[in-house]
Every structure is written in C-alpha cells, then in structure tokens.
C-alpha cells in the first residue's frame, strides 16, 4: 500500500493542479511517510515536504520537487529490500 502511495505521488501531474489541491496530496504523503518512519528513514522526505508548505509553485519548486522525488525513490528501494528480507526469512522458517 505504501509503495503504491509513493508511486502514485511521484507520477502526479502537479502542473495541472492548483496549489491547495497539490498541498493536500503532499500532506497525505507526509502522513504516509510518518507511518513508515519506524520502518525506514523518512525524515529527509518529511523535511522537504514541510519546506514546500508555502511554496505555491515558486521558482525553486522544480528543484525541491526533484529532490523530493529522489528521496521517495530511495525510500521505495529500502521498503522493497525490507520486503524481500522478510519474505526470505519466512521462507527459511517454513523450510525447517
């Protein structure tokens, strides 16, 4: 579920949205990342989201957006790797 949230957010067409709608989506993602912080380090992504609070698609938005997307990719990879580790452990436990 969390990976799907991250995927859908990264493909979001922010150019076609007004700032309030976009911020609502950002805030929802921040909540998802808050839940994940016990599993993986999401603090940088959360800080980036907070820095966008009053951005309103200003001139530095594209730079910050690119940085956020990079952080989300890192989080996604970490979550996927953790999922694989859990599957491997469950498989090994079921063999014995």
ChimeraX attribute file (.defattr): number of C-alpha atoms within 10 A of each C-alpha:
attribute: neighborCount
match mode: 1-to-1
recipient: residues
	/A:1	7
	/A:2	14
	/A:3	16
	/A:4	10
	/A:5	13
	/A:6	19
	/A:7	15
	/A:8	11
	/A:9	17
	/A:10	17
	/A:11	9
	/A:12	13
	/A:13	10
	/A:14	16
	/A:15	9
	/A:16	8
	/A:17	11
	/A:18	11
	/A:19	16
	/A:20	12
	/A:21	11
	/A:22	18
	/A:23	19
	/A:24	11
	/A:25	15
	/A:26	18
	/A:27	16
	/A:28	14
	/A:29	19
	/A:30	20
	/A:31	12
	/A:32	18
	/A:33	23
	/A:34	17
	/A:35	13
	/A:36	16
	/A:37	13
	/A:38	9
	/A:39	13
	/A:40	16
	/A:41	16
	/A:42	20
	/A:43	15
	/A:44	13
	/A:45	22
	/A:46	21
	/A:47	12
	/A:48	16
	/A:49	18
	/A:50	14
	/A:51	11
	/A:52	17
	/A:53	13
	/A:54	11
	/A:55	14
	/A:56	14
	/A:57	15
	/A:58	9
	/A:59	9
	/A:60	11
	/A:61	13
	/A:62	11
	/A:63	9
	/A:64	16
	/A:65	17
	/A:66	12
	/A:67	15
	/A:68	19
	/A:69	17
	/A:70	14
	/A:71	19
	/A:72	21
	/A:73	16
	/A:74	16
	/A:75	22
	/A:76	18
	/A:77	13
	/A:78	15
	/A:79	17
	/A:80	13
	/A:81	12
	/A:82	14
	/A:83	12
	/A:84	12
	/A:85	12
	/A:86	12
	/A:87	12
	/A:88	12
	/A:89	11
	/A:90	11
	/A:91	11
	/A:92	10
	/A:93	9
	/A:94	8
	/A:95	6
	/A:96	5
